[in-house]
Amino acid sequence: MKKNIKKTGVAMMLVLVTAMLLSACGGVTLTYNTQESEESISSPVLTPDQKEATDYTRAANESVYEMLDFEDESEKENALRGLIEAPESLVITDENGNVVWSVADYSFVNELEKAPDSVNPSLWRNTLYNSYAGLFEVCEGIYQVRGYDMANATFIRTDNGWIVFDVLMCTEDMEAAKALMEKHFGTIDVKAVLYSHSHVDHYGGVYGLIDKEDAADGSLSLEEQLESGKVVVIAPEGFLEHAVAENIYAGTAMGRRAQYQYGTLLKAGIHGKMAMGIGLGQALGSRGLLPPTYTVKENETITIDGLEIQFQLTPGTEAPAEMNAYFPKYRGLWVAENCTGTMHNLYTLRGAEVRNAADWARYILEAEALFGDKTDVTFQSHNWPHWGTENIKDYLENTAAVYKYINDQTLHYINLGYTAAEISNSLVLPEKLNRVWYMRQYYGTLSHNIKAVYQKYMGWYDANPVNLNPLSPEDYASKLVEYLGDTDKVLSLAKEDYEKGEYQWVAQITKELVFADPTNQEARNLCADALEQLGYQAESGTWRNAYLVGALELRNGNQTDKIGYFTGGATIETRSAMTPDMILDYIDIGTDALAAQDDDISLNLRFTDHGSDYYVVRRSGVLLTYPDRTEDDADCTVSLTVVDILSLAGGDTAALDNMKIDGDREAFLSLLKYMGAPKQTFNIIEP
């Protein structure tokens, strides 16, 4: 093992690794009472009960007070500045009375003067700030509804109405945000909807603001759309492709993993779910997708109802399709999710493409160069604004510096031969950047962002040939246990290490016992106990969630069948927005190629709603597509629509009545024959 990267500051590094980069989320059952006192939680180790914070965890959390300047409350001042109205208790429900969003669940953060032992004090404070929900004035003419969803809804006044920048994740939440605005400003005449980027928490609530028929005709020019009196829907280039693809291709797996990241299996509480930097959590209401009627393809200036907007595209930063915007009239800079008041993810734990940290930093500095000297306020998709030209300069430069540091220093040590684990376990932020509150590790962490940069440039392989083709986790665990011999002795040693505060090691070794024998409840319990302490220490809300969902499922088994909803995948509306190319990819992804390998077919598919033809062949179970082409000798020719084939893939055979089928009907049906339903409840913490 190589020596630590930094010989200086090693003690501080160890405190950071234990006190802030590790996390978990509490909750033994799905009905855990968030108001339950700490004394009511049982304490014995190797039982399936939730545990209190240990002495080691208490000490780690207490050390955070020494490391950070808690007397600096500038972020609290920003979070509360411009408050117009705050609801006494915010709970949003759907038409059936189901809770889709609740700030009231986090009321406990206002009841304690100091963070409890089971919560990292920095994360506790971030949760408090994220619980400030209501209507806020950014400046005269710009207003935000914050805390009504994970993201913000921003209302910007035009000459005769409003544009709305981002529309939350859920219809119900956006309806509530709109109602709050109208309470103070009267009927909101929406001139345009702007999507800052292609993540669902910024477009999914659009039908809580406008109806589908309110949108302008996307076949018209922008000028004609604006003159039509309809609502123009504006998004960055590539928005629709990425919004759909992210929710479709790996949507099921992302949805299951998101239960760990967002803690959807957990209740809020001092032993449970806290905020996660960009909000309190994931909203659970209905989602829609209204395709943009105009896409911004380059940095350009657009005037909507007398309001000039200067767009800056930032592709490949926080999202594959994203854009900043500057409003000269208000001297206001919208920084989308490129600056969020927390360290963001270069890799998100639910799974996604690795983001480009170097480009992220470059676009922030470009925004500063373009607009910094003429900006009085920055506002964004999450959290609160920042005011004052000099403060904004620091805000942009510090944010850019953190991402550039992570990118460049990871590469620096890659070129010295260090592996991802070695770099992430040793590298720390420069002290001044580490103490900046709006770059603390509430959402992304230095640790997993370093690994993201490693993955981006080097991939999964660390160049050690032993790791070229490792055993599966189950096989590895079985052989390891076979070599260890006495699992009771291993458990005894692991329990001793737990008592020493070595929680990461205990989690790792007991995980192997669980994967070798999932029925070993003592191993499950001890692994859960270790994960729980890691979670209590975590500054990152997402790490806290992941650790404690893991603990919950080790103690109680897979919980996905008990929550009544699934957070992954996509609505039929989202799937209907797919292009024919995307649908054919979707079909091939969903097909068991080995089962289909002896069933070759050839088809002409004519998508009448898109006016496009495809020649499709399946060879050895693989679907090959040729756009703008048909063949006379194809087994079958089918005229259909996107909705038709999606309906048929979903089991609605009535959709066949809408199609014109010439040739071998069975060949066409064979196209979907080998598609299986994705598994939404797969195990994570056990085999």
Secondary structure, 3 states (H helix, E strand, C coil): CCCCCCCCCHHHHHHHHHHCCCCCCCCCCCCCCCCCCHHHCCCCCCCCCCCCCCHHHHHHHHHHHHHCCCCCCHHHHHHHCCEEECCCCCEEECCCCCEEEECHHHHHHHCCCCCCCCCCHHHHHHHHHHCCCEEEEEECCEEEEECCCCCCEEEEECCCCEEEECCCCCHHHHHHHHHHHHHHHCCCCEEEEECCECCHHHCCCHHHCCCHHHECCCCCCHHHHHHCCCEEEEEECCHHHHHHHHHHCCHHHHHHHHHHHCCCCCCECCCCECCCCCCCCCCCCCCCCCCCCEEECCCCEEEECCEEEEEEECCCCCCCCEEEEEEHHHCEEECCCCCCCCCCCCCCCCCCCCCCHHHHHHHHHHHHHHHHHHCCEEECCCCCCEECHHHHHHHHHHHHHHHHHHHHHHHHHHCCCCCHHHHHCCCCCCHHHHCCHHHCCCCCCHHHHHHHHHHHHHCCCCCCHHHCCCCCHHHHHHHHHHHHCCHHHHHHHHHHHHHCCCHHHHHHHHHHHHHHCCCCHHHHHHHHHHHHHHHHHCCCHHHHHHHHHHHHHHHHCCCHHHCCCCCCCCCHHHHHCCCHHHHHHHHHHHECHHHHCCCCEEEEEEECCCCEEEEEEEECCEEEEEECCCCCCCCEEEEECHHHHHHHHCCCHHHHHHCEEEECHHHHHHHHHCECCCCCCCCCCCC
